[in-house]
């Protein structure tokens, strides 16, 4: 089966790689020439510099005969005549943190695609084709998609929804062994196309294959992300805050009590300075905006968003409140720039908020380290007025050496081994701010070594 993916970002590329591995002939189109060159290079290092995702580069290289990348729209025009499905994997950012979705990228791509679709098969449009919303979009987006296609005279088509539930850092593993596959369509013919695309999962006893209408599929994605986001933030704002404000409470011990209840479960029960990433915050705001537009009270969603922001603010203000600490002129070692481990994605990264706070406090220098996200973080702050105060380093000891404060903002597993490096390189009497409880097993030893420690979930 021939499948076209419009958009070669995280969602499009990972999904396309898995489709190719399932035996389909796949074309990924993106107008970013540099990105396409990296993804087409068949070189692991080049691919990972673009999208750092475990197993992705191997999938792309292994399936090179079935998986092609292009930034030339003529390739799309040629491919589309025999394509069965087109996955729309476009950016859908929000407008100025309002919750309203910026659909300009999607609509522009859809209009360009519609003009080609109306001329396929020499204008006869004899082959039925399924247009699939893969990106997270507003619940009623399928109606807008159909309006655009109809405007350009596209016929013999269906519009469906197939939200992704991938976990960054485990996307390939999750795509090859998914807990569930959700497809939304209106017509039997379109469900049949979905079944052919996902045949390896439709017949699998280990995957829940769910067929619904496209509105339900889109709503399910937004609601799933909200419930996960709410659970994580609840852990920060209630469980973590309780442990920070009562003596002799160890977060890890309280956690054991909670997660031993199967009704509560262990997913998301960690403490952190912030819940970032591309999905949770954006999708929660979008859901609140859509409900408000329908006249529905969305205070619970708004409160979750506020609690997440409050967590970062409280964490960063603790040194001044608890130690009468003065940030001005200090040298900072910042560990972790991606929003989480195993990715180079910095979208809504806690480290962005940390750096903005530190620059406002007029620190002298920020030596920032991350195993994968340094290049993107550097680009993010390239035009900032105080960007000369941010230095991306390539070794852990460079970030710690002579620093007054060490801040851990991402849960990379190698950061658990920082204790000895800290004892040797952090300025004597320095401050350790552990925003992920990465060093919780070493707190007593580091305290004995003369360091002050502020950690989420601890007094």
FENVEN-V280567 format. One record per pair of residues at least 12 apart in sequence whose ideal C-beta (glycine too) atoms are under 10 Angstrom apart, sorted by the first residue. I is the first residue (numbers start at 1). J is the second residue. Records with the same first field share a line. If there is no record, write none. Layout:
I=J / J
This chain:
1=19 / 22 / 23 / 24 / 25 / 26 / 82 / 83 / 84 / 85 / 193 / 196 / 197 / 199
2=24 / 25 / 26 / 27 / 79 / 80 / 81 / 82 / 83 / 84 / 85 / 86
3=15 / 16 / 19 / 20 / 22 / 24 / 25 / 26 / 27 / 28 / 66 / 79 / 83 / 84 / 85 / 86 / 87 / 130 / 132 / 193 / 196 / 197
4=16 / 25 / 26 / 27 / 28 / 29 / 75 / 76 / 79 / 80 / 83 / 84 / 85 / 86 / 87 / 88 / 113 / 129 / 131 / 132
5=17 / 19 / 26 / 27 / 28 / 29 / 30 / 67 / 69 / 85 / 86 / 87 / 88 / 89 / 132 / 134
6=27 / 28 / 29 / 30 / 31 / 76 / 86 / 87 / 88 / 89 / 90 / 106 / 109 / 110 / 112 / 113 / 131 / 134 / 135
7=28 / 29 / 30 / 31 / 32 / 87 / 88 / 89 / 90 / 91 / 105 / 106 / 109 / 134 / 135
8=28 / 29 / 30 / 31 / 32 / 35 / 36 / 38 / 39 / 40 / 50 / 51 / 69 / 70 / 71 / 89
9=28 / 30 / 32 / 35 / 50 / 51 / 89 / 90 / 91 / 135 / 278
10=50 / 51 / 52 / 53 / 56 / 89 / 164 / 166 / 168 / 171 / 278 / 343 / 345 / 347
11=87 / 88 / 89 / 90 / 91 / 134 / 135 / 136 / 163 / 164 / 166 / 171 / 278
12=28 / 29 / 30 / 51 / 69 / 87 / 88 / 89 / 90 / 134 / 135 / 164
13=28 / 30 / 35 / 39 / 47 / 50 / 51 / 53 / 56 / 59 / 60 / 67 / 69 / 89 / 171
14=51 / 53 / 55 / 56 / 59 / 60 / 89 / 164 / 166 / 168 / 171 / 172 / 174 / 175
15=28 / 87 / 89 / 132 / 134 / 162 / 164 / 166 / 171 / 175
16=28 / 39 / 59 / 60 / 63 / 66 / 67 / 68 / 69 / 87 / 89 / 134
17=39 / 51 / 53 / 55 / 56 / 57 / 58 / 59 / 60 / 61 / 62 / 63 / 66 / 67 / 171 / 172 / 175 / 176
18=55 / 56 / 59 / 63 / 67 / 166 / 171 / 172 / 174 / 175 / 176 / 178 / 198 / 200
19=63 / 66 / 67 / 85 / 87 / 175 / 197 / 198
20=59 / 60 / 62 / 63 / 64 / 65 / 66 / 67 / 68
21=58 / 59 / 60 / 62 / 63 / 66 / 67 / 172 / 175 / 176 / 200
22=63 / 66 / 175 / 176 / 197 / 198 / 199 / 200 / 201
23=63 / 66 / 199 / 200
24=63 / 66 / 67 / 84 / 85 / 196 / 197 / 199
25=65 / 66 / 67 / 68 / 79 / 82 / 83 / 84
26=63 / 66 / 67 / 68 / 69 / 79 / 83 / 87
27=66 / 67 / 68 / 69 / 70 / 75 / 76 / 78 / 79 / 80 / 83 / 86
28=40 / 60 / 67 / 68 / 69 / 70 / 71 / 87 / 89
29=68 / 69 / 70 / 71 / 72 / 73 / 75 / 76 / 79 / 86 / 89 / 109 / 113
30=69 / 70 / 71 / 89 / 90
31=70 / 71 / 72 / 73 / 109 / 112
32=50 / 71
33=71 / 72
34=50 / 71
35=50 / 51 / 69 / 71
36=50 / 68 / 69 / 70 / 71 / 72
37=50 / 69 / 71
38=50 / 51 / 69
39=51 / 56 / 57 / 60 / 67 / 68 / 69
40=60 / 64 / 67 / 68 / 69 / 70 / 71
41=57 / 60 / 61 / 69
42=57 / 60 / 61 / 62 / 64
43=57 / 60 / 61
44=56 / 57 / 58 / 60 / 61
45=57
47=59 / 60 / 61
48=344 / 372
49=344 / 372 / 375 / 376
50=344
51=168 / 171 / 343 / 344 / 345
52=168 / 169 / 338 / 342 / 343 / 344 / 345 / 371 / 372 / 373 / 376
53=166 / 168 / 169 / 170 / 171 / 172 / 173 / 342 / 343 / 344 / 345 / 372
54=168 / 169 / 170 / 171 / 172 / 173 / 342 / 343
55=170 / 171 / 172 / 173 / 175 / 176
56=171 / 172 / 175
57=172
58=172
59=172 / 175 / 176
73=112 / 113 / 116
76=112 / 113 / 116
77=115 / 116 / 117 / 119 / 120
78=116
79=116
80=113 / 116 / 117 / 119 / 120 / 121 / 127 / 129
81=116 / 119 / 120 / 121 / 122 / 126 / 127 / 129
82=120 / 121 / 127 / 129
83=117 / 120 / 127 / 129 / 130
84=127 / 128 / 129 / 130 / 193 / 196 / 197
85=129 / 130 / 131 / 132 / 158 / 160 / 162 / 190 / 193 / 194 / 196 / 197
86=110 / 113 / 116 / 117 / 129 / 130 / 131 / 132 / 134 / 157
87=130 / 131 / 132 / 133 / 134 / 135 / 160 / 162 / 164 / 197
88=105 / 106 / 109 / 110 / 113 / 131 / 132 / 133 / 134 / 135 / 137 / 141 / 145 / 159 / 161 / 162
89=106 / 109 / 132 / 133 / 134 / 135 / 164
90=103 / 104 / 105 / 106 / 107 / 108 / 109 / 110 / 133 / 134 / 135 / 137
91=103 / 104 / 105 / 106 / 109 / 135 / 278
92=104 / 105 / 106 / 133 / 135 / 136 / 137 / 138 / 141 / 278 / 282 / 283 / 286
93=105 / 278 / 282 / 347
94=281 / 282 / 283 / 285 / 286 / 289
95=285 / 289
97=281 / 282 / 285 / 305
98=285 / 286 / 288 / 289
99=282 / 283 / 284 / 285 / 286 / 287 / 288 / 289 / 290 / 291 / 292 / 293 / 298 / 301 / 302 / 305
100=138 / 285 / 286 / 289 / 290 / 293
101=135 / 136 / 137 / 138 / 141 / 282 / 283 / 285 / 286 / 289 / 290
103=137 / 138 / 141 / 144
105=135
106=133 / 135 / 137 / 141 / 144 / 145 / 148
107=144 / 145 / 147 / 148
109=148
110=131 / 133 / 144 / 145 / 147 / 148 / 149 / 151 / 152
111=148 / 149 / 151 / 152
112=152
113=131 / 145 / 148 / 149 / 152 / 154
114=131 / 145 / 148 / 149 / 150 / 151 / 152 / 153 / 154 / 157
115=151 / 152 / 153 / 154
116=152 / 154
117=129 / 131 / 149 / 152 / 153 / 154 / 155 / 156 / 157
118=149 / 151 / 152 / 153 / 154 / 155 / 157
119=152 / 153 / 154
120=154 / 155 / 156 / 157
121=156
123=153
124=155 / 156
125=153 / 154 / 155 / 156 / 157
126=155 / 156
127=156 / 157
128=155 / 156 / 157 / 158 / 187 / 189 / 190 / 192 / 193
129=149 / 154 / 155 / 156 / 157 / 158 / 190 / 193
130=157 / 158 / 159 / 160 / 162 / 183 / 185 / 187 / 189 / 190 / 191 / 192 / 193 / 194 / 197
131=145 / 146 / 148 / 149 / 154 / 157 / 158 / 159 / 160 / 190
132=145 / 158 / 159 / 160 / 161 / 162 / 163 / 183 / 184 / 185 / 190 / 193 / 194 / 197 / 214 / 217
133=145 / 159 / 160 / 161 / 162 / 163 / 184 / 214 / 217 / 218 / 221
134=160 / 161 / 162 / 163 / 164
135=163 / 164 / 221
136=163 / 164 / 218 / 221 / 222 / 225 / 278 / 279 / 282 / 283 / 286
137=161 / 163 / 214 / 218 / 221 / 222 / 286
138=218 / 219 / 222 / 286 / 287 / 289 / 290 / 293
139=161 / 214 / 215 / 216 / 217 / 218 / 219 / 220 / 221 / 222 / 223 / 286 / 287 / 290 / 291 / 294
140=214 / 215 / 218 / 219 / 290
141=159 / 161 / 214 / 215 / 218
142=158 / 159 / 160 / 161 / 184 / 185 / 186 / 213 / 214 / 215 / 217 / 218
143=159 / 214 / 215
144=159
145=157 / 159 / 160 / 161 / 214
146=158 / 159 / 186
156=189
157=190
158=185 / 186 / 187 / 188 / 189 / 190 / 191 / 193 / 194 / 214
159=184 / 185 / 186 / 187 / 190 / 214
160=183 / 184 / 185 / 186 / 187 / 190 / 191 / 193 / 194 / 213 / 214 / 217
161=182 / 183 / 184 / 185 / 212 / 213 / 214 / 215 / 216 / 217 / 218 / 219 / 220 / 221
162=181 / 182 / 183 / 184 / 185 / 194 / 197 / 198 / 214 / 217 / 218 / 221
163=181 / 182 / 183 / 184 / 214 / 217 / 218 / 219 / 220 / 221 / 222 / 224 / 225
164=178 / 181 / 182 / 221 / 279
165=178 / 179 / 180 / 181 / 182 / 220 / 221 / 224 / 225 / 228 / 279
166=178 / 279
167=228 / 277 / 279 / 340 / 342 / 343
168=277 / 278 / 279 / 338 / 339 / 340 / 341 / 342 / 343 / 344 / 345 / 347
169=338 / 340 / 341 / 342 / 343 / 345
170=342 / 343
171=342 / 343
175=201
176=200 / 201
177=201 / 204 / 206 / 207
178=198 / 201 / 204 / 206 / 207 / 208 / 209
179=206 / 207 / 208
180=201 / 207 / 208 / 209 / 210 / 220 / 224
181=194 / 197 / 198 / 200 / 201 / 202 / 204 / 207 / 208 / 209 / 210 / 211
182=194 / 208 / 209 / 210 / 211 / 212 / 216 / 217 / 218 / 220 / 221 / 224
183=195 / 197 / 198 / 202 / 209 / 210 / 211 / 212 / 214 / 217
184=210 / 211 / 212 / 213 / 214 / 215 / 216 / 217 / 218 / 219 / 220 / 221
185=211 / 212 / 213 / 214 / 217
186=213 / 214 / 215
190=214
191=211
194=209 / 211
195=209 / 211
219=287 / 290
221=279 / 283 / 287
222=279 / 282 / 283 / 284 / 286 / 287 / 288 / 290 / 291
223=283 / 287
224=279 / 283
225=277 / 279 / 280 / 281 / 282 / 283 / 284 / 286 / 287
226=280 / 283 / 284 / 285 / 286 / 287 / 288 / 300 / 301 / 304 / 305
227=268 / 284 / 304
228=267 / 268 / 275 / 279 / 280 / 283 / 284
229=268 / 275 / 277 / 279 / 280 / 281 / 283 / 284 / 287 / 301 / 304 / 305 / 308
230=268 / 275 / 280 / 284 / 300 / 301 / 303 / 304 / 305 / 307 / 308
231=264 / 265 / 267 / 268 / 269 / 275 / 304
232=267 / 268 / 269 / 270 / 271 / 272 / 274 / 275 / 280 / 304 / 308
233=268 / 272 / 274 / 275 / 280 / 284 / 303 / 304 / 305 / 306 / 307 / 308 / 309 / 310 / 311
234=268 / 269 / 304 / 307
235=251 / 255 / 258 / 268 / 269 / 270 / 271 / 272 / 275 / 457
236=268 / 270 / 271 / 272 / 273 / 274 / 275 / 307 / 308 / 310 / 311 / 312 / 314 / 315 / 456 / 457
237=303 / 304 / 306 / 307 / 308 / 310 / 311 / 314
238=307
239=251 / 254 / 255 / 258 / 269 / 270 / 271 / 457
240=254 / 255 / 270 / 271 / 272 / 273 / 311 / 314 / 315 / 437 / 455 / 456 / 457 / 458
241=271 / 307 / 310 / 311 / 314 / 456 / 457
242=254 / 457
243=255 / 271 / 455 / 456 / 457 / 458 / 459
244=271 / 314 / 315 / 318 / 454 / 455 / 456 / 457 / 458 / 459
245=459
246=459
247=459
248=459
249=457 / 458 / 459
250=440 / 443 / 457 / 458
251=269 / 270 / 271 / 437 / 440 / 455 / 456 / 457 / 458
252=270 / 271 / 437 / 440 / 441 / 457
254=269 / 271 / 457
255=269 / 270 / 271 / 437 / 457
256=269
270=411 / 436 / 437 / 456 / 457
271=311 / 434 / 435 / 436 / 437 / 440 / 455 / 456 / 457 / 458
272=308 / 311 / 312 / 315 / 340 / 350 / 409 / 410 / 411 / 435 / 436 / 437 / 456 / 457
273=311 / 312 / 313 / 314 / 315 / 316 / 336 / 350 / 351 / 353 / 354 / 407 / 408 / 409 / 410 / 433 / 434 / 435 / 436 / 437 / 455 / 456
274=308 / 309 / 311 / 312 / 313 / 315 / 316 / 339 / 348 / 349 / 350 / 351 / 352 / 353 / 354 / 409 / 435 / 436 / 456
275=304 / 305 / 307 / 308 / 309 / 311 / 312 / 339 / 340 / 348 / 350
276=308 / 312 / 338 / 339 / 340 / 345 / 346 / 347 / 348 / 349 / 350 / 351 / 352 / 353 / 409 / 410
277=338 / 339 / 340 / 343 / 345 / 346 / 347 / 348 / 349
278=339 / 343 / 345 / 346 / 347 / 348
279=347 / 348
280=304 / 305 / 308 / 339 / 348
281=304 / 305 / 308 / 309 / 347 / 348
282=347 / 348
283=301
284=298 / 301 / 302 / 304 / 305 / 308
285=298 / 301 / 302 / 305
286=301
287=301
288=300 / 301 / 302 / 304 / 305
289=301
308=348
309=353
311=350 / 435 / 456
312=350 / 353 / 354 / 357 / 409 / 435 / 456
313=353 / 357
314=456
315=350 / 353 / 354 / 357 / 407 / 409 / 433 / 434 / 435 / 454 / 455 / 456
316=350 / 353 / 354 / 356 / 357 / 358 / 361 / 407 / 433 / 435 / 454
317=357
318=433 / 454 / 455 / 456
319=361 / 405 / 431 / 433 / 452 / 454
320=361
321=454
322=452 / 454 / 459
323=431 / 452 / 454
325=361 / 404 / 405 / 431 / 452 / 454
326=361
327=357 / 358 / 360 / 361 / 362 / 363 / 364 / 404 / 405
328=361 / 362 / 363 / 364
329=361 / 362 / 363 / 364 / 365 / 404
330=358 / 361 / 362 / 363 / 364 / 365 / 366 / 403 / 404 / 405 / 427 / 430 / 431
331=363 / 364 / 365 / 366 / 367 / 401 / 402 / 403 / 404 / 405 / 427 / 430
332=354 / 355 / 358 / 361 / 363 / 364 / 365 / 366 / 367 / 368 / 389 / 390 / 399 / 403 / 404 / 405 / 406 / 407 / 431 / 433
333=365 / 366 / 367 / 368 / 369 / 393 / 396 / 397 / 398 / 399 / 400 / 401 / 402 / 403 / 404 / 405 / 406 / 407 / 408 / 418 / 421 / 422 / 425 / 426 / 427 / 430 / 432
334=351 / 354 / 355 / 358 / 366 / 367 / 368 / 369 / 370 / 377 / 390 / 391 / 392 / 393 / 399 / 403 / 405 / 406 / 407 / 408 / 409 / 410 / 433
335=351 / 367 / 368 / 369 / 370 / 371 / 396 / 399 / 400 / 406 / 407 / 408 / 409 / 410 / 412 / 414 / 415 / 418 / 434 / 435 / 436 / 438
336=349 / 350 / 351 / 354 / 368 / 369 / 370 / 371 / 373 / 407 / 408 / 409 / 410 / 411 / 412 / 415 / 435 / 436 / 438
337=349 / 350 / 351 / 352 / 354 / 355 / 368 / 369 / 370 / 371 / 372 / 373 / 374 / 375 / 376 / 377 / 378 / 380 / 392 / 409 / 410 / 412
338=350 / 351 / 370 / 371 / 372 / 373 / 374 / 376 / 377 / 409 / 410 / 411 / 412
339=351 / 352 / 373 / 409 / 410
340=410 / 411 / 412 / 436
341=370 / 371 / 372 / 410 / 411 / 412 / 413 / 414 / 415 / 436
342=371 / 372 / 410 / 411 / 412 / 413
343=372 / 373 / 410
344=370 / 371 / 372 / 373 / 374 / 375 / 376 / 377
345=372 / 373 / 376
346=370 / 372 / 373 / 374 / 375 / 376 / 377 / 379 / 380 / 410
347=376 / 380
349=370 / 373 / 376 / 377 / 380 / 409 / 410
350=407 / 408 / 409 / 410 / 435 / 436
351=366 / 368 / 370 / 373 / 377 / 380 / 407 / 409 / 410 / 435
352=377 / 380 / 381 / 409
353=409
354=366 / 368 / 407 / 409 / 433 / 435
355=368 / 377 / 380 / 381 / 384 / 386 / 387 / 389 / 390 / 407 / 409
356=381 / 384 / 386
357=407
358=386 / 389 / 390 / 405 / 407
359=381 / 384 / 385 / 386 / 387 / 389 / 390
360=386
362=386 / 389
363=386 / 389 / 390 / 404 / 405
364=389 / 404
365=388 / 389 / 390 / 391 / 402 / 403 / 404
366=381 / 386 / 389 / 390 / 391 / 392 / 393 / 399 / 403 / 405 / 407
367=390 / 391 / 392 / 393 / 398 / 399 / 400 / 401 / 402 / 403 / 406
368=381 / 390 / 391 / 392 / 393 / 398 / 399 / 407 / 409
369=391 / 392 / 393 / 394 / 395 / 396 / 397 / 398 / 399 / 400 / 410 / 412 / 415
370=392 / 393 / 394 / 399 / 409 / 410 / 412
371=394 / 396 / 410 / 412 / 413 / 414 / 415
372=410 / 412
373=392 / 410 / 412
374=392 / 393 / 394
375=392
376=392
377=390 / 392
378=390 / 391 / 392
395=421
396=414 / 415 / 417 / 418 / 421 / 422 / 425
397=418 / 421 / 424 / 425
398=425
399=418 / 421 / 425 / 426
400=418 / 421 / 422 / 423 / 424 / 425 / 426 / 427 / 430
401=421 / 424 / 425 / 426 / 427
402=425 / 426 / 427 / 430
403=422 / 425 / 426 / 427 / 430 / 431 / 432
404=426 / 427 / 429 / 430 / 431
405=426 / 427 / 430 / 431 / 432 / 433 / 452 / 454
406=418 / 421 / 422 / 425 / 426 / 427 / 430 / 431 / 432 / 433 / 434 / 439 / 446 / 451 / 453
407=431 / 432 / 433 / 434 / 435 / 454
408=432 / 433 / 434 / 435 / 436 / 437 / 438 / 439 / 455 / 456
409=433 / 434 / 435 / 436 / 438
410=435 / 436 / 438
411=435 / 436 / 437 / 438
412=436 / 438
413=438
414=438
415=434 / 436 / 438 / 439
416=436 / 438 / 439 / 440 / 441 / 442
417=438 / 439 / 442
418=432 / 434 / 438 / 439 / 442 / 446
419=432 / 438 / 439 / 441 / 442 / 443 / 445 / 446 / 449
420=442 / 445
422=439 / 442 / 445 / 446 / 449 / 451
423=442 / 445 / 446 / 449 / 450 / 451
426=446 / 449 / 450 / 451
427=451
428=449 / 450 / 451
429=449 / 450 / 451 / 452
430=446 / 449 / 450 / 451 / 452
431=451 / 452 / 453 / 454
432=446 / 447 / 451 / 452 / 453 / 454 / 455
433=452 / 453 / 454 / 455 / 456
434=446 / 453 / 454 / 455 / 456 / 457 / 458
435=454 / 455 / 456
436=455 / 456 / 457
437=455 / 456 / 457 / 458
438=455
439=453 / 455
440=453 / 455 / 456 / 457 / 458
443=455 / 458
